[in-house]
Amino acid sequence: MTRAPFLVQQRGTCCALYALCNAARFLGIASPDPGSPEWEDLVDLTSCSNGPAVRVFEAATRLGLRMTRVAADCVEAPAFLTIVNPDPNGCWLHACLFIGRAGAGMRLVNYSLGEHAVETVHSIRWPRWPNARHYNIRELIR
């Protein structure tokens, strides 16, 4: 398990898992690296290898995280954001991690697949309800 740096998704459908593991790293909590046995356990739990993740809250708990749903204008770093994939050819949902503001932009981790780990984004395509879901993430106090 590793604390830093942030993970960048190269392909696949586990963006929610990347967002959760990056949130853990942001908070100083160790999280698994892709391909490790611990990572594969979380992939199995969330079923994200062949489609959208399920049991995201259970995966968060396993990582020592607590997720609280908030409106998009109430996010505080770190926050799990559900957005429309930024790929110009994409129309599917994507999860990324909000880590702060930079002027009028939002600093996001794993926004563009295979690109930079952290990007400042000034325009985001938000999904319509009920898919627009955003969660502030904090360390789970056990």
Backbone as JSON, one array per atom type, in Angstrom:
{
  "sequence": "MTRAPFLVQQRGTCCALYALCNAARFLGIASPDPGSPEWEDLVDLTSCSNGPAVRVFEAATRLGLRMTRVAADCVEAPAFLTIVNPDPNGCWLHACLFIGRAGAGMRLVNYSLGEHAVETVHSIRWPRWPNARHYNIRELIR",
  "N": [[0.84, -1.18, 0.0], [0.4, 2.29, -0.68], [1.09, 5.77, -0.01], [1.44, 8.09, -1.59], [2.4, 9.04, -4.9], [-0.55, 10.59, -6.42], [-2.88, 8.42, -8.09], [-3.27, 7.66, -11.56], [-5.66, 6.93, -13.87], [-5.41, 4.77, -16.58], [-6.94, 3.29, -18.35], [-10.03, 1.44, -18.66], [-12.78, 0.86, -16.31], [-12.82, 1.68, -13.67], [-13.0, 4.19, -12.37], [-14.26, 5.26, -10.08], [-13.05, 3.82, -8.03], [-10.41, 4.68, -8.33], [-10.8, 7.36, -7.62], [-11.54, 7.09, -4.91], [-9.22, 5.85, -3.79], [-7.34, 7.83, -4.33], [-8.41, 9.87, -2.74], [-7.96, 8.8, -0.22], [-5.14, 8.87, -0.22], [-4.76, 11.64, -0.41], [-5.62, 12.36, 2.11], [-3.66, 11.24, 3.63], [-3.74, 8.56, 4.11], [-2.85, 5.23, 3.6], [-3.22, 3.59, 0.47], [-4.1, 1.0, -1.91], [-2.02, 0.08, -4.74], [-2.76, 0.01, -8.26], [-3.26, -3.23, -9.61], [-2.17, -4.6, -7.48], [-2.71, -7.19, -4.96], [-4.48, -6.19, -2.98], [-5.73, -4.11, -4.36], [-7.02, -5.56, -6.39], [-8.84, -6.98, -4.82], [-10.55, -4.87, -4.07], [-11.47, -4.15, -6.61], [-12.91, -6.46, -7.24], [-14.85, -6.29, -5.19], [-16.23, -3.92, -5.91], [-17.0, -4.5, -8.47], [-16.01, -3.21, -10.74], [-14.49, -3.81, -12.97], [-15.75, -4.4, -15.34], [-17.61, -2.45, -15.93], [-19.71, 0.18, -14.49], [-18.95, 1.11, -11.09], [-20.12, -0.59, -8.19], [-21.25, -0.78, -4.78], [-19.71, 1.3, -3.69], [-19.65, 2.8, -1.3], [-19.06, 0.81, 0.56], [-16.5, 0.1, -0.3], [-15.21, 2.52, 0.25], [-15.38, 2.55, 3.05], [-13.75, 0.33, 3.64], [-11.33, 1.41, 2.94], [-10.99, 3.19, 4.92], [-12.49, 5.5, 4.86], [-15.1, 8.01, 4.93], [-18.06, 8.94, 3.33], [-19.99, 11.76, 2.51], [-22.9, 12.96, 1.18], [-23.24, 15.88, -0.81], [-24.27, 19.07, -2.2], [-23.16, 20.26, -5.43], [-22.04, 22.8, -5.22], [-21.15, 22.85, -2.66], [-18.92, 21.34, -2.16], [-15.98, 20.22, -0.49], [-12.51, 19.9, -0.24], [-11.06, 16.74, 0.38], [-13.15, 15.7, -2.34], [-15.46, 13.51, -3.84], [-16.45, 13.48, -7.09], [-19.07, 13.15, -9.43], [-19.1, 13.28, -12.82], [-19.69, 14.2, -16.29], [-17.93, 12.34, -18.62], [-14.91, 13.83, -19.69], [-13.86, 13.33, -22.22], [-14.1, 14.2, -25.59], [-15.55, 12.51, -27.24], [-16.96, 11.08, -25.49], [-19.8, 10.17, -23.52], [-20.46, 9.13, -21.18], [-20.65, 8.53, -17.62], [-18.24, 9.68, -15.22], [-15.92, 9.44, -12.54], [-14.1, 11.59, -10.43], [-11.6, 13.23, -8.37], [-11.94, 16.01, -6.34], [-9.68, 18.4, -5.23], [-9.29, 20.98, -4.43], [-9.39, 24.57, -5.03], [-8.34, 26.7, -7.72], [-8.0, 29.77, -8.35], [-10.62, 30.62, -10.43], [-10.97, 28.05, -11.15], [-11.27, 24.44, -10.73], [-9.32, 22.12, -8.96], [-8.59, 18.99, -9.99], [-8.21, 15.47, -9.62], [-7.31, 12.76, -11.66], [-8.96, 13.49, -13.79], [-8.82, 13.59, -16.66], [-8.44, 10.69, -18.47], [-5.41, 8.91, -18.41], [-3.92, 11.19, -18.69], [-2.59, 14.0, -17.07], [-1.98, 13.74, -13.53], [-3.05, 15.7, -11.78], [-5.2, 18.3, -12.6], [-6.2, 21.63, -13.48], [-9.39, 22.68, -13.89], [-11.76, 24.53, -15.67], [-14.27, 24.36, -16.7], [-16.89, 22.16, -16.38], [-18.76, 19.37, -17.4], [-21.69, 18.58, -15.99], [-23.58, 15.78, -14.9], [-27.1, 15.0, -15.33], [-29.74, 14.9, -12.87], [-30.72, 11.67, -11.81], [-28.03, 11.23, -11.6], [-26.12, 13.08, -10.86], [-24.01, 13.24, -8.45], [-22.27, 14.04, -5.56], [-19.71, 13.9, -3.15], [-18.37, 14.78, -0.06], [-15.36, 13.75, 1.41], [-14.04, 12.19, 4.22], [-11.79, 11.11, 6.81], [-12.53, 7.99, 8.2], [-13.63, 7.59, 11.4], [-12.9, 5.21, 13.64]],
  "CA": [[0.0, 0.0, 0.0], [1.18, 3.5, -0.86], [0.43, 7.02, 0.38], [1.52, 9.1, -2.64], [1.6, 10.14, -5.41], [-1.89, 10.24, -6.87], [-3.03, 7.43, -9.16], [-3.87, 8.14, -12.8], [-6.29, 5.83, -14.59], [-5.0, 4.7, -17.98], [-8.04, 2.69, -19.12], [-10.94, 0.67, -17.81], [-14.0, 1.47, -15.79], [-12.73, 1.75, -12.21], [-12.73, 5.57, -11.97], [-14.69, 5.48, -8.69], [-12.02, 3.25, -7.17], [-9.29, 5.61, -8.39], [-11.16, 8.55, -6.83], [-11.47, 6.74, -3.49], [-7.82, 5.64, -3.39], [-6.7, 9.14, -4.34], [-8.89, 10.59, -1.56], [-7.19, 8.26, 0.91], [-3.78, 9.4, -0.31], [-4.86, 13.06, -0.07], [-5.79, 12.44, 3.57], [-2.51, 10.62, 4.29], [-4.07, 7.16, 4.41], [-2.3, 4.34, 2.57], [-4.19, 2.91, -0.4], [-3.4, 0.05, -2.78], [-1.65, 0.42, -6.11], [-3.4, -0.86, -9.26], [-2.59, -4.5, -9.88], [-1.8, -5.31, -6.25], [-3.8, -8.03, -4.47], [-5.47, -5.36, -2.29], [-6.48, -3.41, -5.41], [-7.91, -6.53, -7.03], [-9.94, -7.23, -3.88], [-11.49, -3.75, -4.2], [-12.09, -4.28, -7.94], [-13.93, -7.51, -7.09], [-15.93, -5.76, -4.35], [-17.0, -2.9, -6.63], [-17.35, -5.02, -9.8], [-15.75, -2.14, -11.7], [-13.65, -4.21, -14.1], [-16.55, -4.53, -16.56], [-18.71, -1.49, -15.93], [-19.69, 1.12, -13.37], [-18.72, 0.56, -9.76], [-21.18, -0.75, -7.21], [-20.72, -0.9, -3.42], [-18.68, 2.33, -3.51], [-19.58, 3.16, 0.11], [-18.35, -0.27, 1.24], [-15.08, 0.25, -0.64], [-14.72, 3.67, 1.02], [-15.21, 2.11, 4.44], [-12.55, -0.53, 3.7], [-10.15, 2.28, 2.83], [-10.96, 4.08, 6.08], [-13.1, 6.76, 4.45], [-16.54, 8.25, 5.11], [-18.57, 9.8, 2.26], [-21.19, 12.5, 2.85], [-23.42, 13.58, -0.03], [-23.39, 17.33, -0.75], [-24.53, 19.72, -3.48], [-21.92, 20.55, -6.15], [-21.45, 24.06, -4.76], [-20.76, 22.68, -1.25], [-17.83, 20.38, -2.02], [-14.77, 20.61, 0.2], [-11.46, 18.94, -0.54], [-11.27, 16.06, -0.89], [-14.55, 15.37, -2.65], [-15.73, 12.58, -4.93], [-17.38, 14.12, -8.02], [-19.56, 12.43, -10.6], [-19.16, 14.22, -13.93], [-19.75, 13.58, -17.62], [-16.55, 12.12, -19.06], [-14.43, 14.97, -20.48], [-13.48, 12.93, -23.57], [-15.07, 14.78, -26.53], [-16.39, 11.45, -27.8], [-17.57, 10.35, -24.39], [-21.04, 10.68, -22.95], [-20.71, 8.31, -20.0], [-20.29, 9.13, -16.35], [-16.86, 9.51, -14.79], [-15.67, 9.92, -11.19], [-12.78, 12.16, -10.2], [-11.44, 13.75, -7.03], [-11.74, 17.44, -6.16], [-8.7, 18.63, -4.16], [-9.18, 22.4, -4.09], [-9.66, 25.57, -6.07], [-7.23, 27.49, -8.23], [-8.72, 30.89, -8.95], [-11.99, 30.23, -10.77], [-10.96, 26.64, -11.56], [-11.26, 23.36, -9.74], [-8.19, 21.21, -9.11], [-9.15, 17.64, -10.03], [-7.3, 14.35, -9.81], [-7.84, 11.73, -12.56], [-10.02, 14.09, -14.61], [-8.65, 13.06, -18.02], [-7.78, 9.39, -18.41], [-4.1, 8.78, -19.0], [-3.25, 12.49, -18.8], [-1.91, 14.42, -15.85], [-2.66, 13.34, -12.3], [-3.81, 16.83, -11.27], [-5.48, 19.32, -13.61], [-7.11, 22.71, -13.12], [-10.48, 22.64, -14.86], [-12.63, 25.71, -15.55], [-15.62, 24.05, -17.17], [-17.21, 20.75, -16.18], [-20.11, 18.93, -17.79], [-22.33, 17.86, -14.89], [-24.71, 14.92, -15.32], [-28.43, 15.35, -14.82], [-30.27, 14.11, -11.77], [-30.19, 11.35, -10.48], [-26.62, 10.84, -11.68], [-25.26, 14.12, -10.31], [-23.76, 12.91, -7.04], [-20.99, 14.56, -5.08], [-19.52, 13.5, -1.75], [-17.18, 15.15, 0.68], [-14.73, 12.54, 1.96], [-13.27, 12.4, 5.43], [-11.28, 9.87, 7.41], [-13.5, 7.26, 9.01], [-13.17, 7.43, 12.78], [-13.35, 3.88, 14.08]],
  "C": [[0.88, 1.24, 0.0], [0.39, 4.73, -0.44], [0.44, 8.04, -0.75], [2.39, 8.55, -3.74], [0.19, 9.68, -5.82], [-1.84, 9.22, -8.0], [-3.69, 8.07, -10.37], [-4.38, 6.93, -13.57], [-5.89, 5.87, -16.06], [-6.11, 4.19, -18.88], [-8.98, 2.0, -18.13], [-12.07, 1.49, -17.23], [-13.98, 1.6, -14.27], [-12.46, 3.16, -11.71], [-13.16, 5.85, -10.54], [-13.65, 4.95, -7.71], [-10.77, 4.14, -7.17], [-9.58, 6.85, -7.54], [-11.05, 8.26, -5.34], [-10.02, 6.57, -3.02], [-7.05, 6.96, -3.38], [-7.15, 9.99, -3.16], [-8.14, 10.11, -0.32], [-5.79, 8.85, 0.92], [-3.75, 10.89, 0.05], [-4.92, 13.25, 1.44], [-4.64, 11.78, 4.35], [-2.75, 9.19, 4.72], [-3.52, 6.3, 3.28], [-3.44, 3.73, 1.76], [-3.43, 2.03, -1.39], [-3.07, 0.62, -4.15], [-2.4, -0.5, -7.07], [-2.57, -2.1, -9.52], [-2.19, -5.27, -8.64], [-2.97, -6.19, -5.8], [-4.89, -7.23, -3.74], [-6.35, -4.6, -3.27], [-7.48, -4.37, -6.04], [-9.07, -6.93, -6.13], [-10.99, -6.13, -3.97], [-12.18, -3.76, -5.57], [-13.2, -5.33, -7.88], [-15.12, -7.0, -6.27], [-16.84, -4.81, -5.13], [-17.47, -3.35, -8.01], [-17.05, -4.01, -10.91], [-14.91, -2.57, -12.9], [-14.43, -4.29, -15.4], [-17.73, -3.57, -16.6], [-18.65, -0.59, -14.71], [-19.58, 0.42, -12.02], [-20.01, 0.47, -8.95], [-20.5, -0.89, -5.84], [-19.57, 0.08, -3.15], [-18.54, 2.71, -2.04], [-18.85, 2.08, 0.91], [-16.86, -0.2, 0.95], [-14.48, 1.42, 0.14], [-14.45, 3.27, 2.46], [-13.97, 1.23, 4.58], [-11.28, 0.27, 3.63], [-10.03, 3.23, 4.01], [-11.56, 5.44, 5.81], [-14.59, 6.79, 4.75], [-16.97, 9.24, 4.04], [-19.88, 10.44, 2.71], [-21.67, 13.24, 1.61], [-23.65, 15.07, 0.18], [-23.77, 17.84, -2.14], [-23.18, 20.1, -4.11], [-21.26, 21.83, -5.65], [-21.02, 24.0, -3.3], [-19.6, 21.71, -1.08], [-16.64, 21.02, -1.31], [-13.74, 19.51, -0.04], [-11.2, 18.01, 0.64], [-12.75, 15.72, -1.08], [-14.6, 14.5, -3.9], [-16.78, 13.25, -5.82], [-17.79, 13.16, -9.11], [-19.76, 13.47, -11.68], [-19.45, 13.45, -15.21], [-18.32, 13.49, -18.1], [-16.1, 13.27, -19.96], [-13.98, 14.62, -21.89], [-14.52, 13.48, -24.54], [-16.0, 13.74, -27.16], [-17.16, 10.7, -26.73], [-18.87, 11.0, -23.91], [-21.39, 9.91, -21.7], [-20.27, 9.06, -18.75], [-18.85, 8.79, -15.98], [-16.76, 10.05, -13.36], [-14.25, 10.47, -11.11], [-12.76, 12.75, -8.8], [-11.16, 15.24, -7.07], [-10.77, 17.63, -5.0], [-8.51, 20.1, -3.83], [-9.49, 23.29, -5.28], [-8.36, 26.25, -6.47], [-7.86, 28.65, -9.0], [-10.16, 30.48, -9.18], [-12.09, 28.76, -11.15], [-11.01, 25.69, -10.39], [-10.06, 22.48, -10.02], [-8.73, 19.8, -8.94], [-8.07, 16.61, -10.28], [-8.02, 13.3, -10.65], [-9.04, 12.25, -13.35], [-9.98, 13.52, -16.02], [-7.88, 11.75, -17.94], [-6.44, 9.42, -19.11], [-3.35, 10.09, -19.16], [-2.52, 12.78, -17.5], [-2.69, 13.96, -14.62], [-3.56, 14.45, -11.8], [-3.96, 17.86, -12.4], [-6.35, 20.4, -13.0], [-8.13, 22.83, -14.25], [-11.41, 23.81, -14.6], [-14.06, 25.45, -16.0], [-15.84, 22.55, -17.08], [-18.61, 20.49, -16.7], [-20.66, 18.08, -16.67], [-23.45, 16.99, -15.42], [-26.02, 15.44, -14.73], [-28.77, 14.46, -13.64], [-30.86, 12.85, -12.37], [-28.7, 11.03, -10.47], [-25.65, 11.88, -11.13], [-25.1, 13.89, -8.82], [-22.35, 13.35, -6.67], [-20.89, 14.29, -3.59], [-18.25, 14.09, -1.19], [-16.66, 13.88, 1.34], [-13.88, 12.93, 3.16], [-12.75, 11.06, 5.92], [-12.36, 9.27, 8.31], [-12.9, 7.11, 10.41], [-13.75, 6.12, 13.29], [-13.34, 3.77, 15.58]]
}
